[in-house]
Amino acid sequence: MKTPRAPPAGKASNVTRLISGISLSASKIARFLTAIADKLRPQTEQVTPIELYHCTWETASSIAYTIHNLKEWKTWEHKFDRQIKTNEDAIKFANEMLAALGDQYAILLSPAQVKAEQERASGQFTGIGVQFEAKLDSSGRAILAPDPEGGFMVSTDSNGYPLMQVVSGPAQQAGMQNGDAVVSIRGETAKNITRAGLIDKLRCSSGEKIEIVILRDGHIRNINITAGTVNTDVVTCQVLKSSNGQSVGYIRLEHFYKLEAASEMIAAIKKLAVDKLIIDLRYNPGGDMDVQLQLASLFIKDGVLVSCRERISSTNHELSVYSLSPKGLNINVKDEASGKYTNRLLERLEAIAADSEIAILVNSESMSAAEMFTAALQDNKRAIVIGETTFGKGIAQAVLIMPNGTHMRVTNQRYFTPSGKWLGDGGNTSESYGIVPDHIVKLEDKPDIVLGSPHDNQLTYALETLASASLELSRQIKQKALPLNIETKSSVSDTMTTTVPEVQA
């Protein structure tokens, strides 16, 4: 029986955008940068379960960056032929097979998992559209729940009822307002509830009805909400004041998945209207390479951004160098088998913050596209990097639309910083090196510190460093120890609003 073959990465229109840090096959790019908003149509091809398994094996054979034991790999081709009866069987055994690659990122996603990935990429989730702030003590530190698993306590009114902030979606449509106090959820009291308790009570599926009792202006109101799609911003910003009175913009970027991230970043830069910026990429898991390139182009006029070595067939690789100039984004591609070079010039976004002084905050959970962005600005001398050594994910995954509503993700390339450094294999082995900050500053090991709050010592350090010296001088200082001479309390405005993003519904 002849099994269907998925097209090699980049050779057909049903190759999706790359989801985990990553790139399209450079010589066959169908869309990029300003064309990123174009939506790809879902693949509707239906095959038998066993054909789905074989399609997965053949595709992985063609594009997986590394197959350590080719002889052993071949034994997986027909290993489960007699056991595969359903799509669920095919997905289960395909994932057993992909695990043999030694690539922890390789997976055949079920249709349900595909939907979840798409929701994450769109900046949407299912819920009612509210969030709650952490409750702070008199010194500005978050108050922990009595039960360690409860996380933070949340901000409440004088009666102990949590105060909500309306994000968008169903809650807004139902007439809920910022500052409403939540008395009960689904008939159960919300008084003195913990962060974890709120998450549990507000967990819901699309179309599910939730009864919430609120207190507003001394009056009790019963509100019935139907859970649905909630849109969230990936970029948040505010102006901070340093101890010497300088205004510095603070931008928090949650991830690089959302297609609208660049437009949100542009809006934030214009709203802040300052010439010094802190970009917070701590705990940023990465995202799309094309989104990352869009964002980098806002801060860099010209220079190399990243290089990628991608496996495009069972016998060949391509090396692609992405660089910016005032004319656009240039992609220089070398076909390693033939030695031939091709060039492509694509449209770029205007470098509206090319003259801004920038500090980037990172930690050990800044990874993938977040590292790619950081390295681009650091190596092009456009930013100082502050915090802790990053995760070290110098590999990228292609995501292919497969038959029966599935997607396959597999590592098919390595990327290198503008200075030529490989950051590591993202935890597949011990080869994880990461980006070493210009200023190594460890976050104080205290569970009540909320990122972005007045007690966030890494943010305080970035604020004072950026406000007290020129970008070039800050880079030359390159301090490698936690500073002890910064007064945290006076560095960040005590009026700063601190939210806990996880407490969303």
HELIX and SHEET records of a PDB file:
HELIX    1   1 ALA A   26  LYS A   28  5                                   3    
HELIX    2   2 LEU A   33  ALA A   35  5                                   3    
HELIX    3   3 PRO A   49  ILE A   63  1                                  15    
HELIX    4   4 LEU A   70  LYS A   74  1                                   5    
HELIX    5   5 ASN A   87  ALA A   99  1                                  13    
HELIX    6   6 PRO A  111  SER A  122  1                                  12    
HELIX    7   7 PRO A  148  GLY A  150  5                                   3    
HELIX    8   8 PRO A  170  GLN A  173  1                                   4    
HELIX    9   9 ARG A  195  LEU A  202  1                                   8    
HELIX   10  10 ALA A  261  LEU A  272  1                                  12    
HELIX   11  11 MET A  289  SER A  297  1                                   9    
HELIX   12  12 ALA A  369  ASP A  379  1                                  11    
HELIX   13  13 PRO A  403  GLY A  405  5                                   3    
HELIX   14  14 ASN A  457  SER A  468  1                                  12    
HELIX   15  15 LEU A  471  ILE A  477  1                                   7    
HELIX   16  16 THR A  488  SER A  491  1                                   4    
SHEET    1   A 6 ILE A 107  LEU A 109  0                                        
SHEET    2   A 6 HIS A 407  PHE A 416 -1                                        
SHEET    3   A 6 GLY A 303  SER A 313 -1                                        
SHEET    4   A 6 ASN A 316  SER A 325 -1                                        
SHEET    5   A 6 GLY A 328  ASP A 335 -1                                        
SHEET    6   A 6 TYR A 341  LEU A 346 -1                                        
SHEET    1   B 3 ILE A 107  LEU A 109  0                                        
SHEET    2   B 3 HIS A 407  PHE A 416 -1                                        
SHEET    3   B 3 ILE A 395  ILE A 401 -1                                        
SHEET    1   C 2 GLN A 124  GLY A 127  0                                        
SHEET    2   C 2 GLY A 228  ASN A 231 -1                                        
SHEET    1   D 3 MET A 164  VAL A 166  0                                        
SHEET    2   D 3 VAL A 130  GLU A 133 -1                                        
SHEET    3   D 3 THR A 499  GLN A 504 -1                                        
SHEET    1   E 4 GLU A 188  THR A 189  0                                        
SHEET    2   E 4 ALA A 181  ILE A 185 -1                                        
SHEET    3   E 4 LYS A 209  ARG A 216 -1                                        
SHEET    4   E 4 HIS A 219  THR A 226 -1                                        
SHEET    1   F 6 VAL A 235  LYS A 241  0                                        
SHEET    2   F 6 SER A 247  LEU A 253 -1                                        
SHEET    3   F 6 LYS A 276  ASP A 280  1                                        
SHEET    4   F 6 GLU A 357  VAL A 362  1                                        
SHEET    5   F 6 ILE A 384  GLY A 387  1                                        
SHEET    6   F 6 HIS A 439  ILE A 440  1                                        
END                                                                             
